[in-house]
Amino acid sequence: MSEQNEGKRGESGQEQDRPAEVKKPFSWRRYLILLVIGLAAAVLAYLFAVAFLPRWWAQRVADQVNGKMGAGVGWGLFYGIVFTLVPLVLLRQAARDVSSRTRWILIVVAVVLAIPNLLTLAVVPLFLWSGITLITLALSYTVYGLFSRVSYGWMRRRRTQAAL
């Protein structure tokens, strides 16, 4: 054993001839290439989703209603109420005092649960105005909830200051 390698033994007692780890400098070129690839993949995924998902959803709903108007209205009301009300309740919960992680999880789940409504709007232009009305009501409810929460906190702080 040479004097240079003395003291460089591994756990098994054998010499290790590993070169010192060299940290590579940050490469803007590599970063930009990965960014362009990521953006291209996102655009392709978006185009696929816009072309495929609304038609797929329309076929699923058509299979459920089997050409019957009453069944279509029933399923439409069910999907409209459930996939609007549940996301709004989740968004209301996200506006409360919860941890940042919980808030983001609630927002993501609310968006995912709203997807059937968005797909239905993409498939049936006839329901565009009803969809716009529903979205307006949903946003109004959300803004009202946020406003009431902020104003309640403001009033509570004001009462506390007045009591002092």
N, C-alpha and C positions, 0 to 999 in steps of 0.2 A: 504494500500500500504506500502511495506517495504521501509526502508531507502536505501537499496542497489539499488533498481530499480528506485528510485526517480530520475527524470531528464531524464529517458530513455523512453520518451513517443513519440509515432508516431504522424503524422499529425492529426489523428482522436482523439488524446488525450488518447488512450489506451496504456497500457504497451506493450513493445515488449520484448520477451524473445528469441532473436536470439543469438546464440553463435557467437563469433568473427570468422571472416573468416580466415581459415588456408590455406596458399598457399602450394600446394603440391610440393615437390622437383621434379626436372627433372628425368624422369625414362628412362634410356638407354634401358632397357628391352622392355618397351612399344614402344619406338622409333624403335628399331630393328625389332620387330614383325610387326609393321605397314609398315616398309620399305620392308620387305620380302613379305608381302601381296601385296603391291603396285607393286613390281617387278614381282611377279607371275601373277598379273592381266595384266600388260603390256605385258608380254610374251604371255599370252593366247590371248590377243587382237591382237597382231602381227600375231600369227599363224592363227587366224581366218581371218584376213585381207588378208594374203598371199594366203590362200586356197579359200576364197570366192570371194573377190572383183575382181580379174582378170577374173574369169569365168562369173561373173555377168556382167561386162563391155562388155565382148565378146558377150554375149547374147543380150545386148542392141544395140550394133552396128550391129549385125546380123539382128535384127528386123528392123533396119533403112534401111539397104541396100537391104534386101529381096533377097539375092543371086545374085544381079546384080553387075558385075565388075565395070562398070562406076560409079554407085552410091557409091560403096566402095571407089574408088579412090577419088571421090568428097568429101565424108564425111571425109576420111582420111586426105586430104589436109586441109580441114576446121579445123578439130580438131588440126592437127599438127601446123598450122599457128597461130590460135587463142590462143591455150593453151601453145604456146611457146612464142609468141610475147608479149602477155599481161603480163605474169609473168616477162619477161625480162624488160619491161618498168617499172613495179612496183619496181623491184630490182634496176633499175637505179635511180628511184625517192628516194628509201631508201638510196642511196649513197650520196644524196645531203644533204645540211644543213637543217635537220628537227629534231624535238624533238625525244628523245629516244623512247617515247611511239609510236609516229607516225611511226618511223623506224621499230619497232617490228611488228606493225599492218600490214605494207606494206609487210614485209618479210613473215608473216604467210599467208596473202592473196595470195601472189605469189606462195607459196608452195602448197596451196590448189588448186589454179588454174592450177598448173602443174600436178596434180594427173591424169587426163585423159591420158596424154602422158605416164606417168609411168605405168599406168595400161595396156596401149596398148603394151608397151615394154614387160611387163610380160606375155602377152597373145600370142604374135606372135614373136617367136624367129627368123623368117625369116627376120624381120625388125630390127634385132639387130644392124647390121652395120649402117643402116641409123639412128637408134636411137643414136648410139655412135657418129656418125658424127654430128647430131643435138645437142647433149649435148656438144660436143667439140666446135661447133660454138657458142653456148649459153655462155659457160664459157669464150671463147675468147672475145666475145662482152662485157661481164661483167668485165673481167680483163682490157680490153681496156678502158672501161668507168671509172673504178676506177683509172687507171694509168693516163688518161688524166685529171681527176679531181685533182689528187695529183700534177701532173707536172704543171698544170695551177696555182694552189695555190703557188707552189714553185717559178714559174716565176714571179707571181704578187708580192710576198714578196721581191724577188730579185730586181725588178724594183723600188719598194718603197724604199728599202735601198739605191739603186744607186742614186735616186733622192735627198736623204738627204745629 
